Amino acid sequence: MLTTLRSTAGRPPTDHTASGVIRLLLILCGLTALLLTTATLVAAPARAADAPAASRPPTQAAHLADRLRENPVHITDQLPRAVPRSMAPDFARLAERTGVPTYVLVLPGRSGSGEDLLGAVHDRLGRDGLLLIFS
């Protein structure tokens, strides 16, 4: 069986074509509304970030950056048997062998991505170097 394709050029739009255009317009309107809603939700945390620092609790990234300013190796106290804090000098010796400023965080495993935390700690630390997170 041979099917032929017919061109619709020069013909007035049919109800099928008109309903397709209407459907497309409704989808575009829905996407626009979704984008506007998302933009509003994203702007709300930005306004919260403008609050005075004294009224905001420190974030995990800010806390960890403070610890790294005091000592380039921070081992959490939540893993005393798996990684005792007494191993910090060993981590420091290995970090010195890199030849660049190296900061080491040993943290408990998390379900989320460590990349976000890594970037946030680096930004708050404000120092160039290699930042490693072990979890």
C-alpha positions as a Markdown table, in Angstrom:
| # | Residue | x | y | z |
|---|---|---|---|---|
| 1 | Met | 0.0 | 0.0 | 0.0 |
| 2 | Leu | 1.4 | 3.4 | -1.0 |
| 3 | Thr | 0.6 | 6.5 | 1.0 |
| 4 | Thr | 0.9 | 9.8 | -0.6 |
| 5 | Leu | 1.7 | 13.0 | 1.3 |
| 6 | Arg | -0.3 | 16.1 | 0.3 |
| 7 | Ser | 0.8 | 19.6 | 0.8 |
| 8 | Thr | -1.5 | 21.9 | 2.7 |
| 9 | Ala | 0.1 | 25.0 | 1.2 |
| 10 | Gly | -2.5 | 27.4 | -0.2 |
| 11 | Arg | -5.3 | 25.8 | 1.7 |
| 12 | Pro | -7.1 | 27.6 | 4.6 |
| 13 | Pro | -6.3 | 26.1 | 8.0 |
| 14 | Thr | -8.5 | 23.2 | 9.0 |
| 15 | Asp | -10.0 | 22.8 | 12.4 |
| 16 | His | -7.2 | 20.2 | 13.2 |
| 17 | Thr | -4.5 | 22.8 | 12.4 |
| 18 | Ala | -6.3 | 25.5 | 14.3 |
| 19 | Ser | -6.6 | 23.3 | 17.4 |
| 20 | Gly | -2.9 | 22.5 | 17.1 |
| 21 | Val | -2.1 | 26.2 | 17.1 |
| 22 | Ile | -4.3 | 26.8 | 20.1 |
| 23 | Arg | -2.8 | 23.9 | 21.9 |
| 24 | Leu | 0.7 | 25.3 | 21.2 |
| 25 | Leu | -0.3 | 28.7 | 22.5 |
| 26 | Leu | -1.7 | 27.2 | 25.7 |
| 27 | Ile | 1.5 | 25.3 | 26.3 |
| 28 | Leu | 3.5 | 28.4 | 25.7 |
| 29 | Cys | 1.3 | 30.3 | 28.2 |
| 30 | Gly | 1.7 | 27.6 | 30.7 |
| 31 | Leu | 5.5 | 27.6 | 30.4 |
| 32 | Thr | 5.6 | 31.3 | 30.7 |
| 33 | Ala | 3.6 | 31.2 | 33.9 |
| 34 | Leu | 5.9 | 28.4 | 35.2 |
| 35 | Leu | 9.0 | 30.5 | 34.4 |
| 36 | Leu | 7.5 | 33.6 | 36.2 |
| 37 | Thr | 6.7 | 31.5 | 39.2 |
| 38 | Thr | 10.1 | 30.0 | 39.3 |
| 39 | Ala | 11.7 | 33.5 | 39.0 |
| 40 | Thr | 9.6 | 34.7 | 41.9 |
| 41 | Leu | 10.6 | 31.7 | 44.1 |
| 42 | Val | 14.3 | 32.2 | 43.2 |
| 43 | Ala | 14.2 | 35.9 | 44.0 |
| 44 | Ala | 12.8 | 35.2 | 47.5 |
| 45 | Pro | 15.9 | 33.5 | 48.9 |
| 46 | Ala | 18.0 | 36.3 | 47.3 |
| 47 | Arg | 16.1 | 38.8 | 49.4 |
| 48 | Ala | 16.7 | 36.7 | 52.5 |
| 49 | Ala | 20.4 | 36.7 | 51.7 |
| 50 | Asp | 20.3 | 40.6 | 51.9 |
| 51 | Ala | 19.4 | 40.4 | 55.6 |
| 52 | Pro | 22.1 | 41.5 | 58.1 |
| 53 | Ala | 24.7 | 38.8 | 58.7 |
| 54 | Ala | 24.1 | 39.0 | 62.5 |
| 55 | Ser | 20.5 | 37.9 | 62.1 |
| 56 | Arg | 21.3 | 34.9 | 59.9 |
| 57 | Pro | 22.5 | 31.6 | 61.3 |
| 58 | Pro | 25.9 | 30.5 | 59.9 |
| 59 | Thr | 25.6 | 28.0 | 57.1 |
| 60 | Gln | 27.5 | 24.7 | 57.1 |
| 61 | Ala | 29.8 | 26.1 | 54.4 |
| 62 | Ala | 30.6 | 29.2 | 56.5 |
| 63 | His | 31.2 | 27.1 | 59.5 |
| 64 | Leu | 33.6 | 24.8 | 57.6 |
| 65 | Ala | 35.4 | 27.7 | 56.0 |
| 66 | Asp | 36.0 | 29.1 | 59.5 |
| 67 | Arg | 37.4 | 25.8 | 60.7 |
| 68 | Leu | 39.8 | 25.7 | 57.7 |
| 69 | Arg | 41.0 | 29.2 | 58.4 |
| 70 | Glu | 42.1 | 28.0 | 61.8 |
| 71 | Asn | 43.6 | 24.7 | 60.6 |
| 72 | Pro | 43.9 | 23.5 | 56.9 |
| 73 | Val | 42.6 | 20.0 | 58.0 |
| 74 | His | 39.2 | 19.6 | 59.6 |
| 75 | Ile | 38.0 | 16.2 | 60.8 |
| 76 | Thr | 34.5 | 16.0 | 62.0 |
| 77 | Asp | 33.8 | 14.8 | 65.5 |
| 78 | Gln | 31.0 | 12.7 | 64.2 |
| 79 | Leu | 33.3 | 9.9 | 62.9 |
| 80 | Pro | 35.5 | 9.2 | 66.0 |
| 81 | Arg | 36.0 | 5.5 | 65.3 |
| 82 | Ala | 36.2 | 5.6 | 61.5 |
| 83 | Val | 38.5 | 8.7 | 61.3 |
| 84 | Pro | 39.8 | 9.9 | 64.6 |
| 85 | Arg | 40.8 | 13.5 | 64.9 |
| 86 | Ser | 44.3 | 12.4 | 65.9 |
| 87 | Met | 44.8 | 11.6 | 62.2 |
| 88 | Ala | 44.8 | 15.3 | 61.3 |
| 89 | Pro | 48.6 | 15.6 | 61.3 |
| 90 | Asp | 48.8 | 12.7 | 58.9 |
| 91 | Phe | 46.4 | 14.4 | 56.5 |
| 92 | Ala | 48.4 | 17.6 | 56.9 |
| 93 | Arg | 51.7 | 15.9 | 56.0 |
| 94 | Leu | 50.1 | 14.4 | 52.9 |
| 95 | Ala | 48.5 | 17.8 | 52.0 |
| 96 | Glu | 52.0 | 19.4 | 52.2 |
| 97 | Arg | 53.3 | 17.0 | 49.6 |
| 98 | Thr | 51.0 | 18.5 | 46.9 |
| 99 | Gly | 53.1 | 21.7 | 46.8 |
| 100 | Val | 50.0 | 24.0 | 46.7 |
| 101 | Pro | 47.9 | 25.2 | 49.6 |
| 102 | Thr | 45.6 | 22.3 | 50.4 |
| 103 | Tyr | 42.6 | 22.2 | 52.6 |
| 104 | Val | 41.1 | 18.9 | 53.8 |
| 105 | Leu | 37.6 | 18.3 | 55.2 |
| 106 | Val | 36.7 | 14.8 | 56.5 |
| 107 | Leu | 32.9 | 14.8 | 56.9 |
| 108 | Pro | 30.2 | 12.1 | 57.5 |
| 109 | Gly | 28.6 | 10.8 | 54.4 |
| 110 | Arg | 25.7 | 12.8 | 52.9 |
| 111 | Ser | 22.9 | 11.9 | 50.6 |
| 112 | Gly | 23.3 | 15.1 | 48.6 |
| 113 | Ser | 26.0 | 16.2 | 46.2 |
| 114 | Gly | 29.3 | 17.3 | 47.7 |
| 115 | Glu | 30.1 | 19.5 | 44.7 |
| 116 | Asp | 27.7 | 22.2 | 46.0 |
| 117 | Leu | 29.3 | 22.2 | 49.4 |
| 118 | Leu | 32.7 | 22.2 | 47.9 |
| 119 | Gly | 32.0 | 25.3 | 45.9 |
| 120 | Ala | 30.3 | 27.1 | 48.8 |
| 121 | Val | 33.2 | 26.4 | 51.2 |
| 122 | His | 35.7 | 27.5 | 48.6 |
| 123 | Asp | 33.8 | 30.8 | 48.1 |
| 124 | Arg | 33.6 | 31.5 | 51.8 |
| 125 | Leu | 37.2 | 30.5 | 52.5 |
| 126 | Gly | 38.3 | 33.1 | 50.0 |
| 127 | Arg | 41.7 | 31.5 | 49.5 |
| 128 | Asp | 43.2 | 29.9 | 46.5 |
| 129 | Gly | 44.3 | 26.3 | 46.8 |
| 130 | Leu | 43.2 | 22.7 | 46.6 |
| 131 | Leu | 40.1 | 21.8 | 48.6 |
| 132 | Leu | 39.4 | 18.2 | 49.3 |
| 133 | Ile | 36.3 | 16.7 | 50.9 |
| 134 | Phe | 36.3 | 13.1 | 52.1 |
| 135 | Ser | 33.0 | 11.6 | 53.2 |
